[in-house]
Amino acid sequence: MRAWQKYSLYALILGVIEVLNIVLIANHDRHVGGAISLVIELGFLALTIVGGRAVKVDGGRPVPTGALMGGLYGVVESIPGLFTKFAVSSFTGTNVTKAQAVHYAQFANSASGHLSALVGNGIVYAIVGLIFAAVGGASIRKPRNQ
């Protein structure tokens, strides 16, 4: 198994662990679930740095690998959001009218709202992954015999 495959699989597993954290722990105790989420996020960032280093040593390119890792992690991590229902009271505030809050809640609960959140989260984590994998790849030299 090549380094980019191995570290992409690790990112996928980390995303599944984050989903389990959200479903099993964070829905019942937000403080503990938030702390565990923070540790998992930091673990993902460390994984992309180490993955970028390993891919460069293996002769690959760390930036596309980091983007793949981040995209996989981001999409898998946002799966519990597909099953979340938002109330109008979630959007009420000092600068939001009642009509705007109803409109925002309808969009957030629609299929297009869930899909855009899923794709957006995947893109954001892909960008974060490629940045951190580039840092990892820049911190090591490729072996001379390759």
ChimeraX attribute file (.defattr): number of C-alpha atoms within 10 A of each C-alpha:
attribute: neighborCount
match mode: 1-to-1
recipient: residues
	/A:1	6
	/A:2	11
	/A:3	20
	/A:4	23
	/A:5	15
	/A:6	14
	/A:7	23
	/A:8	23
	/A:9	15
	/A:10	19
	/A:11	27
	/A:12	23
	/A:13	15
	/A:14	21
	/A:15	25
	/A:16	16
	/A:17	16
	/A:18	25
	/A:19	20
	/A:20	14
	/A:21	19
	/A:22	23
	/A:23	13
	/A:24	12
	/A:25	17
	/A:26	19
	/A:27	12
	/A:28	11
	/A:29	11
	/A:30	13
	/A:31	12
	/A:32	14
	/A:33	19
	/A:34	15
	/A:35	12
	/A:36	17
	/A:37	20
	/A:38	13
	/A:39	13
	/A:40	17
	/A:41	16
	/A:42	12
	/A:43	14
	/A:44	22
	/A:45	20
	/A:46	15
	/A:47	23
	/A:48	33
	/A:49	24
	/A:50	19
	/A:51	31
	/A:52	34
	/A:53	25
	/A:54	24
	/A:55	25
	/A:56	25
	/A:57	19
	/A:58	16
	/A:59	13
	/A:60	18
	/A:61	18
	/A:62	32
	/A:63	25
	/A:64	19
	/A:65	26
	/A:66	34
	/A:67	26
	/A:68	25
	/A:69	32
	/A:70	32
	/A:71	27
	/A:72	25
	/A:73	28
	/A:74	25
	/A:75	21
	/A:76	22
	/A:77	24
	/A:78	22
	/A:79	18
	/A:80	14
	/A:81	16
	/A:82	16
	/A:83	10
	/A:84	11
	/A:85	12
	/A:86	14
	/A:87	15
	/A:88	17
	/A:89	11
	/A:90	11
	/A:91	18
	/A:92	17
	/A:93	10
	/A:94	6
	/A:95	8
	/A:96	12
	/A:97	12
	/A:98	14
	/A:99	11
	/A:100	14
	/A:101	18
	/A:102	18
	/A:103	13
	/A:104	20
	/A:105	20
	/A:106	16
	/A:107	14
	/A:108	22
	/A:109	17
	/A:110	13
	/A:111	12
	/A:112	11
	/A:113	15
	/A:114	19
	/A:115	16
	/A:116	12
	/A:117	18
	/A:118	20
	/A:119	14
	/A:120	16
	/A:121	21
	/A:122	24
	/A:123	19
	/A:124	15
	/A:125	22
	/A:126	25
	/A:127	20
	/A:128	20
	/A:129	32
	/A:130	24
	/A:131	22
	/A:132	26
	/A:133	33
	/A:134	24
	/A:135	18
	/A:136	24
	/A:137	26
	/A:138	15
	/A:139	13
	/A:140	13
	/A:141	10
	/A:142	16
	/A:143	10
	/A:144	6
	/A:145	4
	/A:146	7
